[in-house]
Amino acid sequence: MRVLVVEDDHDIGAFLSAHLPRAGFAVDVARTGAAGLSLYGTNEYDLVIIDLNLPDMGGDTVCARVRQKKRVPPILILTVVAEAQEKVRLLNAGADDYLAKPFSFDELLARMRALLRRAPDTVPDVLSASDIEMNIPRHTVTRAGKNVLLTRKEFAILEYLLRRRGLLVSKSALVEHVWDASADPFSASLETHMTNLRKKLKRPLITTVHGRGYRIE
């Protein structure tokens, strides 16, 4: 899952950049509304978090412009204003949810997962293929009932493939959703993680379609 965070507060941006990956999210952070819209126009995101008070434009303006795009992921607004009238205004502007500052990371994570469950293309929190089972909220994977310990990147790769079970997933799509904007698309990092993932699963679950990508049946 890849998340765009539009937040000008350096401390909050740095905190989310450090902690959201530990929960299985790839994160891109923009400090201005314009930078956030630029990233959104370039990449595909599963969820967008927008601070209401940005230096160049209001977070509600960014939200409205994101809503003009074809595919719109869930949008969560961060605000210091908690009055009912302001909440109504944000929801009317296109936000799916809001969270008042200061907030706890656990509550933010819970709201993010709730929004992702309500998304149009949502899938269950438990994914499976053959004797492999992945519990996303618990961040666990089992094979034939036995735990399989994966790194965060290995978990994210397997999750993305399981969510698109039966479909061919290109290398570029995997890199785009599992890594952030700083990733080198020509790096061998994906192949390395894929090799390690296959060894840990101990069965030919992931098929390589040479020159095209990967697939889980």
RAGI-V271274 format. One record per residue. N is the residue number from 0. RES is the residue in one letter. OMEGA is omega in whole degrees, -180 to 180 (NA if undefined). BURIAL is + if it has 24 or more other ideal C-beta (glycine too) atoms within 12 Angstrom, else -. Layout:
N_RES_OMEGA_BURIAL / N_RES_OMEGA_BURIAL
//
This chain:
0_M_-179_+ / 1_R_-174_+ / 2_V_172_+ / 3_L_177_+ / 4_V_177_+ / 5_V_-171_+ / 6_E_-177_+ / 7_D_178_+ / 8_D_-175_- / 9_H_-177_- / 10_D_179_- / 11_I_179_+ / 12_G_180_+ / 13_A_179_- / 14_F_-179_- / 15_L_177_+ / 16_S_-178_+ / 17_A_-171_- / 18_H_-180_- / 19_L_176_+ / 20_P_178_+ / 21_R_178_- / 22_A_175_+ / 23_G_-179_+ / 24_F_167_+ / 25_A_-170_+ / 26_V_168_+ / 27_D_-179_+ / 28_V_175_+ / 29_A_-177_+ / 30_R_179_+ / 31_T_177_+ / 32_G_-180_+ / 33_A_179_- / 34_A_178_+ / 35_G_179_+ / 36_L_178_+ / 37_S_178_- / 38_L_-179_+ / 39_Y_179_+ / 40_G_-177_- / 41_T_-173_- / 42_N_177_+ / 43_E_-177_+ / 44_Y_177_+ / 45_D_-180_+ / 46_L_180_+ / 47_V_175_+ / 48_I_-175_+ / 49_I_173_+ / 50_D_-177_+ / 51_L_-175_+ / 52_N_178_+ / 53_L_-174_+ / 54_P_-175_- / 55_D_178_- / 56_M_-180_+ / 57_G_178_+ / 58_G_177_+ / 59_D_176_+ / 60_T_177_+ / 61_V_179_+ / 62_C_-179_+ / 63_A_-180_+ / 64_R_175_+ / 65_V_-179_+ / 66_R_-179_+ / 67_Q_-178_- / 68_K_-178_- / 69_K_-179_- / 70_R_-176_- / 71_V_177_+ / 72_P_175_+ / 73_P_-179_+ / 74_I_178_+ / 75_L_180_+ / 76_I_173_+ / 77_L_-177_+ / 78_T_174_+ / 79_V_-179_- / 80_V_-175_- / 81_A_-179_- / 82_E_-178_- / 83_A_-178_- / 84_Q_179_- / 85_E_178_- / 86_K_179_- / 87_V_-180_- / 88_R_-179_- / 89_L_179_+ / 90_L_178_- / 91_N_179_- / 92_A_177_+ / 93_G_178_+ / 94_A_176_+ / 95_D_180_+ / 96_D_179_+ / 97_Y_179_+ / 98_L_-178_+ / 99_A_173_+ / 100_K_-8_+ / 101_P_-177_- / 102_F_175_+ / 103_S_-180_- / 104_F_180_- / 105_D_179_- / 106_E_177_- / 107_L_-179_+ / 108_L_179_+ / 109_A_179_- / 110_R_178_+ / 111_M_-179_+ / 112_R_177_+ / 113_A_179_- / 114_L_-180_+ / 115_L_177_+ / 116_R_-178_- / 117_R_-179_- / 118_A_-177_+ / 119_P_-178_- / 120_D_-176_- / 121_T_176_- / 122_V_-179_- / 123_P_178_- / 124_D_178_- / 125_V_-178_- / 126_L_-179_+ / 127_S_173_+ / 128_A_-176_+ / 129_S_-180_- / 130_D_177_- / 131_I_177_+ / 132_E_-180_+ / 133_M_174_+ / 134_N_-172_- / 135_I_179_+ / 136_P_180_- / 137_R_-180_- / 138_H_-180_+ / 139_T_175_+ / 140_V_175_+ / 141_T_174_- / 142_R_-176_+ / 143_A_178_- / 144_G_-179_- / 145_K_-178_- / 146_N_174_- / 147_V_-178_+ / 148_L_-179_- / 149_L_171_+ / 150_T_-180_- / 151_R_-180_+ / 152_K_178_+ / 153_E_178_+ / 154_F_-178_+ / 155_A_178_+ / 156_I_-179_+ / 157_L_179_+ / 158_E_-178_+ / 159_Y_179_+ / 160_L_180_+ / 161_L_178_+ / 162_R_180_+ / 163_R_-178_+ / 164_R_-180_+ / 165_G_-180_- / 166_L_176_- / 167_L_-179_- / 168_V_-179_+ / 169_S_177_- / 170_K_-178_+ / 171_S_179_- / 172_A_178_+ / 173_L_180_+ / 174_V_-177_+ / 175_E_-176_+ / 176_H_-176_+ / 177_V_178_+ / 178_W_177_+ / 179_D_-173_+ / 180_A_-179_+ / 181_S_-176_- / 182_A_176_+ / 183_D_-177_- / 184_P_-179_- / 185_F_179_- / 186_S_177_- / 187_A_-176_- / 188_S_-179_- / 189_L_-179_+ / 190_E_179_- / 191_T_179_- / 192_H_-179_+ / 193_M_178_+ / 194_T_180_- / 195_N_179_- / 196_L_180_+ / 197_R_178_+ / 198_K_-178_- / 199_K_179_+ / 200_L_175_+ / 201_K_174_- / 202_R_-177_- / 203_P_-178_- / 204_L_-176_+ / 205_I_-180_+ / 206_T_175_- / 207_T_173_- / 208_V_-169_- / 209_H_179_- / 210_G_-176_- / 211_R_180_- / 212_G_-174_+ / 213_Y_180_+ / 214_R_170_+ / 215_I_179_+ / 216_E_NA_-
//
